[in-house]
Structures are given as structure tokens and as C-alpha cells.
Amino acid sequence: MAMTDPSSYRPPPGAIPTDPGVYRFRDAVGRVIYVGKAKNLRARLGNYFQPLDSLHPRTRQMVTTAAGVDWTVVGTEVEALALEYTWIKQFEPRFNVKYRDDKSYPYLAVTVAEPFPRAQVMRGAKRKGVKYYGPFGHAWAIRETLDLLTRVFPLRTCSATVFRRYQAQGRACLLGYIEKCSAPCVGRVTEAEHRRVVDDFIAFMDGDSARFLAAIEAAMAQAAAAEDFERAARLRDDAAALSRVVERNAVVLSEQTDADLFAIAQDQLEAAIQVFFIRRGRVTGQRGWIVEKVEDLSDAELTASLLQTVYSGEDQAPREILVPTPPAGLAQLTDYLRVRRGGPVTVKTPRRGAKRRLAETLQKNADQALAFHKLRRGSDLTSRSQALKELQEALDLDDAPLRIECYDISHTGGAAQVGSMVVFEDGLARKSEYRHFNVRGPDGLGAADDTAAMAEVLTRRFARQTAANEARPDGGGQPDGIGPGQTPGQERRRFAYPPNLLVVDGGAPQVGAAAKALKDLGVADVALIGLAKRLEEVWRPGEAFPVILPRGSDGLFLLQRVRDEAHRFAITAHRKRRSKAMTRSALDAVAGLGPAKQKALLARFGSVKRLRAASVEELAAVRSIGPKLAERIARALADGGTEVLAGDEKLER
């Protein structure tokens, strides 16, 4: 078999999440050849893509046999452990050598039929009179769980031989002395008392954890109030132990749970679907795929379409289907699934508890899958070339738009208006060329509306380009500063290069305003379009109808990325400007009170409210604040103030 170059399928490092999770390497035919878990997926997977001569021979063989890698995000490292073992048993990967034996998984078992029930590790076929919990990935995971729980529920854990030995000796074992066993072997508790401990243990493991945690926390508060701090500290540690066990069982649902759990992450063009297959309370499998949204569907309609597609083939619906949004036509869909299954089917949205937590974990996987898909599609050379070609043909351009500039306006109720300019060259973001503009308007108070703001931004952008080009005889532009990531001596010419395609965020009104601004400046060699967000329509100047690009096309995907990036950059710049504007306060109106003295007052009192409550003498005691200035401050604050943000200080109304 030919060796594979791992770099051919290595994911971009930034696309790999830093969360805990489970990863799977697959060969060229899609067969899982290795399953592993990680506390940090990005750090762990990075170890596999080192130079081949630095890898262990078996690891080198695995990565050169594989043709792809995917991953599933979970909530904790313990959840990753449980899911890893579930999938190792399901897929039997050839490179997971140490797990390929045919031993059964261990269970936490309680021998409830015995006079003094015992908690222990059990394997093999289940027996009558025994209560089982699990399976667990490791026997040591059960022992750690028991070690935590016997702090609170000191039931017997020893074998029958050990029990009889200490019973004959008349003295307790070490666990009895450290109070991790109630020592029924020496009569420290009666059979009935030990049974109550066992019943509480079983109730906790069955999910009634909140009652015991609340009781321990109440007892801890009572001990602290009575100044019995030693007991309070022990109860605190008991509560922490129970909380750790609750976290360990996060992936495990009741054994009666057979369900398919769905999560959807979407944008205007595509949706990432993820599903967990839960059988007998365990996540036994996962599936994920990307779908193109060929029509504008609501969340309920998309969910209904998804379930119809999944269960219309050979896949049979389980008893329970968990979805993020109730599907459209729920009654009819449920009847359809019931007929397909030949039994009752429930479709619902988890609202609380373990199913809700598992749904949140799966949603993280869907979000990651969509982000990774978009990143991979955006960075793929073939896709970028296809996108530029599609835009050239659809917009009837002479050349491919190798440089695209997009503009957006952000403000809050007309205040703190900011325009953004983002640049994509050859289909990739050129962040060193990004710019933002503080919109001033004709009177310095801002533009009348978004169209006027857009006209101002474009006027300033192309006026600067004209000035830069006129500054040099060759028209090449005037160097005017050091850009991000550049060192002195590396020159950058701002606005010196006109775009092949100019995009504004909006429809016909925004395009009309932009076209007028370009015409007034005499700019005639720049193609102009607007991208309307609701239906992703492409508007050109002077045309009554928009250009409709196919929803799954690479060209529309590129325009969407450019528009979304302009929107993000505009909001970021607007928030910074708004934050600076909010530093004005009641103190600004006080004559003789400059920024340095305001800072000294805020450092001393912390807020306008405390300043208002301070006496003139207290104000005058602040360095550089004299008696007369203190009187003016007190009078100004007596007239009222406003809530502001001054640096890192929060001032109150």
C-alpha cells in the first residue's frame, strides 16, 4: 500500500478546537484505524504532524496509512475517556492494539441481594440481585469513583473473604478506621443501618444527586455557624467529591434511553448537521455532514426537512428523537416516523438535565464543523479560483476581481458612526489593508443616515487614493507609515491600489449612494455591487432587478465572507469609539478639573456616587485638589451626574 503524506490531510491548526474531545484517523476508504482522546485537541493532534523521522515507528505507520482525521468535542476529559472506549469497541481500530482484546467492559456493581451489600468492580454477564452502573472505560475509573463516594456513603467494598477475616478478628480494616466503611463486619452498624447507607448510595447513582449535595451544603453552613470548622471543612470536601462524581457521569444517561440527538449550526448558505446515536444510555456513534440550503428555510422547516431525509431511507427512527428546534408539522412528522418504525416515536427538544447538557456538547461540535468547513473552503485554492471566475462571469467583469473591498456602517441610534473597509486579495483576507473611518458628517456630528455615511466613507477613501497617486510622478502612491507586522524600512502605501470590485453591505439604496460618490469623484473604472443580507441578492447600480447567484456557488460564498468580515470589523471599531465617547461625566463640566485631576479623584473614590457623598474636606484632601476646586466639584455633583466608563472605572448614575 502506498504511503500517504500526512501534510496532505493535516487540518489548519487554527481550525482545530482547544476543547477536550475524541479524534479518529481514517484510511483512504473511510475505515477508522485509530481512536484517541485529548484534553486539548489542537495540542494533541499537532503531535501527529511532526517530521516523520521524529515519530515512534508505529505512530509513523499510522499517520502514513491514514488519509484523514476528524474529531468530536465533549464537555470534559472524563467524557472524552468514555466516548473513546465506546468507539474503540465499536470500530475496533487496527492501531489501538492495547484495546483489541475481547474482555468485557467493567461495571460498578452493588450486590443488593446480600445481607451487607458490597460495591465493587464487575465484568462479564450480568447476574440477578446485582445493581449495575456503567460501563466504564477503566476499572481504575470505578475505583476512583468509589473512593470519592465512600467519603459520604461508607458502604462495604471488601470481598467475602476479607469480610469474614475481620469479622473473626473482631477489629475493623483500614477503611473502617478512616471512616470510608461503616464496618458492619465488627457490628459498628446494624444490617438495617448499613442498608440505609446502600439505599442512599443507589439513589445518588440513579441521579438524585441534588438532594444529597443540598443536605451536605446545609450541614456545612450549620457547622460553620457553630464554629465547628473542622467538620465544615470535611463537609466541604464531601461536597466536592460528590460534585466530581456528578461530572464523571455527564455522558451517561439512563439505560432505558435510546435516542438520536441532533444539532444544527447554519448560516445563510449552508448548515452543519451533527448527530449522536445514544443506545442504552451511551453515545455509541456520531455522524456529521454539511448541507447546502437551496431555499430559505426557517429553523423549524430545516429541522423537519432534516428528519424526513434521515429517516426516509434504511435508517430506522429510535424511540426518542432530540432536536434543537421543534420541527414544522410535528404531528404529521411523528405519525410518519411511527409508521416507519412500527412503534411509538417521540420528537422533542431537551430543556434541562443531562440531555440538555449533552445537546450543548453536540452543538459545540456542529459549530466547530461549520467553522472548519468554511475555513477549508475559503483557503482552498481551487475554490477561490472558481469563486473569482464565477463573479467575473456573473457580474460581466473584464477581469477576475483579484482585489475586493467591502464597506459597512455601524452606529448606535446614529451616534458614534464608524465605517469599515476590508480587503480580500485573491480570495483571502488582507488584514493589514483594513481601515476604519469615523464618520463626521457636514456639521461634525455624524451623517444623516447610512447612505450619507457610506457616501462620506467612499469619498474619503478615493480622495486619499487620488492624493497618494498625485504625490509621486509615477502614480505609484506615497509611502505614509508602517503597517501591522512591518518593521521600519518596510513601506506601505495606504489606499494606493483601487479595487477591482467594490462591495457595500446593503441593497439598491446603498448601491445608489455609493455610485453617486464614485461618480462625483470621477472614479469610473471600479465595478460596484451591493449584497443584501436577507435573500443574498447582488445589486448593481441603475438596475431594477438583482443578480441572483446560485446559493451553493463559490462566488456567493466569497461575497458572503467578505460582507460578514466588513460587518464584524465595523462593529469592533464602533464599540471602541463608543467606549471612548462614554468617558465624559459630570466632572467634565467643572472648571479647572482636567483629566489628570479627574483620574486622581476616581482613584481615591472610585465613582461619581461616592464623590457626591464626599464632603468638601474629603475632596480637598486629594492631591492637587484645593479647597476652592473641591467646592466647585461638590456643587457640580449636587446638580446630578451620569453613568460613564472612564478607563477601567465604572461610574454610576
Secondary structure as UniProt FT lines:
FT   HELIX           6..8
FT   HELIX           13..15
FT   STRAND          21..26
FT   TURN            28..29
FT   STRAND          32..38
FT   HELIX           41..46
FT   HELIX           47..49
FT   HELIX           52..54
FT   HELIX           57..65
FT   STRAND          68..73
FT   HELIX           77..91
FT   TURN            94..95
FT   HELIX           97..99
FT   STRAND          107..110
FT   TURN            112..113
FT   STRAND          118..122
FT   TURN            128..129
FT   STRAND          131..133
FT   HELIX           139..149
FT   TURN            150..152
FT   HELIX           160..169
FT   HELIX           174..177
FT   TURN            178..179
FT   HELIX           184..186
FT   HELIX           191..205
FT   TURN            206..207
FT   HELIX           209..225
FT   TURN            226..227
FT   HELIX           229..248
FT   TURN            249..251
FT   TURN            255..256
FT   STRAND          259..266
FT   STRAND          270..279
FT   TURN            280..281
FT   STRAND          282..292
FT   HELIX           299..310
FT   STRAND          320..322
FT   TURN            328..329
FT   HELIX           330..341
FT   STRAND          346..348
FT   HELIX           353..379
FT   HELIX           381..394
FT   TURN            395..396
FT   STRAND          403..412
FT   TURN            413..414
FT   STRAND          415..425
FT   TURN            426..427
FT   STRAND          428..429
FT   HELIX           431..433
FT   STRAND          435..438
FT   TURN            442..443
FT   HELIX           450..470
FT   TURN            473..474
FT   TURN            484..485
FT   TURN            488..489
FT   TURN            494..495
FT   STRAND          501..505
FT   HELIX           508..521
FT   STRAND          527..532
FT   TURN            533..536
FT   STRAND          537..539
FT   TURN            541..542
FT   TURN            551..552
FT   HELIX           554..581
FT   TURN            582..583
FT   HELIX           586..589
FT   TURN            591..592
FT   HELIX           595..605
FT   HELIX           608..613
FT   HELIX           616..620
FT   TURN            623..624
FT   HELIX           627..638
FT   STRAND          645..646
FT   TURN            647..648
FT   STRAND          649..650
//
